[in-house]
Amino acid sequence: MTPPLKLGTRRSKLAMAQSGQVADAITELTGRPVELVEITTRGDTDRSPLAQIGGTGVFVAALRDALQRGEIDLAVHSLKDLPTTQPDDLVVAAIPPRQDARDVLVARDQLTFENLPDGARIGTGSPRRASQLQAWARSLGKSVETVEIRGNVDTRIGYVRKGELDGVVLAAAGLARIGRLDEASQLIPTDAVLPAPGQGALAVECAAASTHLAAQLAELDDPYTRAAVTAERTLLAVLEAGCSAPVGALADLLTEGQVVTEMRLRGVVGTTDGATLVQLSTTGPVPASQEDAVALGRELAEAMLAKGAAGLMGERAD
């Protein structure tokens, strides 16, 4: 009997849910059973601000270590948690179709952001969200207080249910994957808040030497999603920013009828108080290769740097 593939995953309810969905897809594709192997990462146990404990990579380092030691055959990550540099001995074999990339507001009394009272307290652990929420509030002629929080979905929503916060901002895809999107008060429009690069997408990673497995996993890959997130993550890499900088990016596919004609890439960098934003966009033909997607991301990042984006990110680090 073929032994099961060992799929490494973080222990959170969300990570287990999304890894289980990938496991089911792999079994359906290959006929091979998949066993989930729970791995605790530093990001799961240390509640300090992410920027203080190593940034985005704190959620993936332990999974990658297990892959490199051969303890697991593959790992599933939230793509926005992956550092922009890829180890030579590992490969992202598949990026399945992306779910909704937007953020959502979970607020008391099902209030939308526009209807929150002046001075409302909004929980988020993301400088990107804090920056854009502050700017959005300014555009509405009011202010909000962004409160830094960490924790799983239950912990974050619990702050609202207990009346400690007026609202919290989360990723729509995460709530959808655990069947709780109906708890959202509002899907936040991307014109107001751009998501994190790669948000809503998953990465299925394995050892580069496992060529047969990588070829099988590649059947799960969605080329449009891969092109979009490659453009977004290239922008992030060229800006030399991680989760400690308030950077948002989203690549949309533009269509005419049923035909995809262009990719639009939008990016934003801002001070965490939302007082200053550099927000630009560019469009290009639908990438025929990863090189095209990289070129689109680089083009927009360089334009943002020319408009002073580096200074805004540096302001946070001071």
Secondary structure as the mmCIF struct_conf table of DSSP 4:
data_model
#
loop_
_struct_conf.conf_type_id
_struct_conf.id
_struct_conf.beg_label_comp_id
_struct_conf.beg_label_asym_id
_struct_conf.beg_label_seq_id
_struct_conf.end_label_comp_id
_struct_conf.end_label_asym_id
_struct_conf.end_label_seq_id
HELX_LH_PP_P HELX_LH_PP_P1 THR A 2 PRO A 4
STRN STRN1 LEU A 5 THR A 9
BEND BEND1 ARG A 11 SER A 12
HELX_RH_AL_P HELX_RH_AL_P1 LYS A 13 THR A 30
STRN STRN2 VAL A 34 GLU A 38
HELX_RH_AL_P HELX_RH_AL_P2 ARG A 42 THR A 45
BEND BEND2 SER A 48 SER A 48
HELX_RH_AL_P HELX_RH_AL_P3 LEU A 50 ILE A 53
TURN_TY1_P TURN_TY1_P1 GLY A 54 GLY A 54
HELX_RH_3T_P HELX_RH_3T_P1 GLY A 55 PHE A 59
TURN_TY1_P TURN_TY1_P2 VAL A 60 VAL A 60
HELX_RH_AL_P HELX_RH_AL_P4 ALA A 61 GLN A 68
TURN_TY1_P TURN_TY1_P3 ARG A 69 GLY A 70
BEND BEND3 GLU A 71 GLU A 71
BEND BEND4 ASP A 73 ASP A 73
STRN STRN3 LEU A 74 SER A 78
HELX_RH_3T_P HELX_RH_3T_P2 LEU A 79 ASP A 81
BEND BEND5 LEU A 82 LEU A 82
BEND BEND6 THR A 84 THR A 85
TURN_TY1_P TURN_TY1_P4 ASP A 88 ASP A 89
STRN STRN4 LEU A 90 ALA A 94
HELX_LH_PP_P HELX_LH_PP_P2 PRO A 96 ARG A 98
STRN STRN5 ASP A 103 ALA A 107
HELX_RH_3T_P HELX_RH_3T_P3 ARG A 108 GLN A 110
HELX_RH_3T_P HELX_RH_3T_P4 PHE A 113 ASN A 115
BEND BEND7 LEU A 116 LEU A 116
HELX_LH_PP_P HELX_LH_PP_P3 PRO A 117 PRO A 117
TURN_TY1_P TURN_TY1_P5 ASP A 118 GLY A 119
STRN STRN6 ALA A 120 GLY A 123
BEND BEND8 GLY A 125 GLY A 125
HELX_RH_AL_P HELX_RH_AL_P5 PRO A 127 SER A 139
TURN_TY1_P TURN_TY1_P6 LEU A 140 GLY A 141
STRN STRN7 VAL A 144 VAL A 147
BEND BEND9 GLY A 151 GLY A 151
HELX_RH_AL_P HELX_RH_AL_P6 VAL A 153 ARG A 161
TURN_TY1_P TURN_TY1_P7 LYS A 162 GLY A 163
BEND BEND10 GLU A 164 GLU A 164
BEND BEND11 ASP A 166 ASP A 166
STRN STRN8 GLY A 167 ALA A 171
HELX_RH_AL_P HELX_RH_AL_P7 ALA A 172 ARG A 177
TURN_TY1_P TURN_TY1_P8 ILE A 178 GLY A 179
HELX_RH_3T_P HELX_RH_3T_P5 LEU A 181 GLU A 183
BEND BEND12 SER A 185 SER A 185
STRN STRN9 GLN A 186 LEU A 187
HELX_LH_PP_P HELX_LH_PP_P4 ILE A 188 PRO A 189
TURN_TY1_P TURN_TY1_P9 THR A 190 ALA A 192
TURN_TY1_P TURN_TY1_P10 PRO A 197 GLY A 200
STRN STRN10 LEU A 202 ALA A 207
TURN_TY1_P TURN_TY1_P11 ALA A 208 ALA A 209
HELX_RH_AL_P HELX_RH_AL_P8 THR A 211 LEU A 217
HELX_RH_3T_P HELX_RH_3T_P6 ALA A 218 LEU A 220
HELX_RH_AL_P HELX_RH_AL_P9 PRO A 223 VAL A 238
TURN_TY1_P TURN_TY1_P12 LEU A 239 GLU A 240
TURN_TY1_P TURN_TY1_P13 CYS A 243 SER A 244
BEND BEND13 ALA A 245 ALA A 245
STRN STRN11 VAL A 247 GLU A 256
TURN_TY1_P TURN_TY1_P14 GLY A 257 GLN A 258
STRN STRN12 VAL A 259 GLY A 270
TURN_TY1_P TURN_TY1_P15 THR A 272 ASP A 273
BEND BEND14 GLY A 274 ALA A 275
STRN STRN13 LEU A 277 PRO A 285
HELX_LH_PP_P HELX_LH_PP_P5 VAL A 286 PRO A 287
BEND BEND15 ALA A 288 SER A 289
HELX_RH_AL_P HELX_RH_AL_P10 GLN A 290 ALA A 306
TURN_TY1_P TURN_TY1_P16 LYS A 307 GLY A 308
HELX_RH_AL_P HELX_RH_AL_P11 ALA A 309 ALA A 317
#
